[in-house]
Structures are given as C-alpha cells and as structure tokens.
Amino acid sequence: MNITIVGASGYGNFGDDVYVKVLTEHLPNDTITIKNSDEPRVAKSPCDLMIIGGGGLIYEDNTAHFDYMKDYMENAIDSKIPYMLISVGIQSTFASWVSYLKLALAISVRSEIDRYIMNQTTGLVVPWFPDLAYLFDSQSKYMIPDDPIVFIPGRNIERAKRWENVFKETPDKSRVILRLSPTEEFKPIKEFFLSIGQCQVIEDASIEQTNYIISHAKKVYSHRYHGCIMARKYEKPFDNVGSWQSKIIHDVMPQMTNLRDAIKHIELIEKCKTYIHERKLKGV
C-alpha cells in the first residue's frame, strides 16, 4: 500500500525522527513517503492512506503549524484519500482542528488525558496507548563514561539552572549533557554547565546513538518529553525536576502496565489498511 506519513521529522529533533523510524520499520511491506511542513503539503500520488503522527501535533498557536496540517488534511479530503492520526498528543486548544478530526478514519492518542480532552472537545471516543517511541529499539554505540548521569535540557536556561546543585554533586567524569533537539537555546545552556564543572557535551548523536546513551545511563535528568520516555523504556531512574511540560506530567509520570502496548498504534494502522483494501475490492 502507498502510504504518506506526515509529521515534524527531518529537523534533527529526536522524538519526531524516531516516530518515522518506528513507523517505517513496522510497515515493511508498504511504500512510504515522508512529508513535513516545509514540503509541498500534498500527499504523493498515488496514495492509499495518509498517516499524521506521531507526536504532539494537535495544537494552535501563533505559528503556521495548523495551516500546514490543514493543507494536508484538505488535500486528502479533496483527493478522497483516507487519513488517520496515530500516537498524537494535544498541546493546547485546538478548535480549528475539530471538523478535520471528525473526518479522520481513525485516531489514537498517547495518554489518558489526551483521550479525555479529545472527547470533551470533539465528542470523539478514541483509544490511547503508550507513546509510539517506546517501540524504538535500534542502537548504535557512542563513547560515554561508565554509568553516566545524563542531563537532557530543554530550551529554557533558567530551568536548566535548577540542576546546578545535583550537577555539582555528580562525579565529574560521569556527567553527560545530551542534546535532543538542535535549538539555538542549547548554546547558553551548554556554556552554563561547562562553566560550573567538567562534563561531556553531546550534540551530534544520531537517534540510534541517543538511544544507546540513555539505555546505558545510571540516571537521567530530562526536561524533554522523549528523554523521559526513553528512560522509562529502559527502566532508568529519571527526574524531570523543573519541567513545565504537562505532557511529561500526564503522559510519562503516571505508571503504565505495559509500555509495549504501543504496538497497538501499529495494529490500528493495519486494521485501517485492511478496511481500505476491502472497500477497494468492493469498488467503493
């Protein structure tokens, strides 16, 4: 089947690139086209299914994000291409999304709070499963200290400074500062940590190397959603002290019984593929 995957990959952000990797690995018999908001916002023709996700794509703000997503969905509607949203999160109000969400073939979200908000805003009852990134297993070795303490900052240097005491209490040779997204805000954060103690700063790790680093950590301090996700995946102690992100509080911190239930996002895609195939056979 010809499938177009629409997300926010290609910018060096760990989580967004992981989603694409997971989807392509779990859909090996399909022809996949990857799209993001910088590309012409139409599905490649011919396309049998458009998948939007994963990630916190459902939001409205003062950027053109929703306009980009709307272009994709309207193109799918005009071209009679079924579309679905997989392992998505809600990050803000999203009134403009509602009519498009109601036309989706299927939707899965990545937390119970996302499911609740989706139902309250749209009336839709959608399933939630652990984030798709829990299925990412690929690793590539990266030279790091034994039993490193890994610090994964976000974009805010003031929140990073809240780690100062614990950073100073950590042995010099075990400190690792790991960048998950190539933002301009990382530079002053890096300079701050280097000014208060010895540490290894990692800015060039691939997603496979990042996965390796987190899996070998003794403990993880993370202000990034996927830093917490991967720490939980590998049963590493993690702390998000100072993080403001509700998606960490609501998606990651609550205990889940089986993180591998993330495979149910893929199972939902397979059900939709079967449905589309059967309709084609019937000439619908």
Helices and strands as residue ranges (DSSP letters): E 2-6, H 14-26, E 31-35, E 49-58, H 65-78, E 83-90, G 95-97, H 98-101, E 106-109, H 112-122, G 132-135, E 149-152, H 157-160, G 161-163, H 164-169, G 172-174, E 175-178, H 186-196, E 200-202, H 207-215, E 219-222, H 225-233, E 238-239, H 246-247, I 248-252, G 259-262, H 263-281
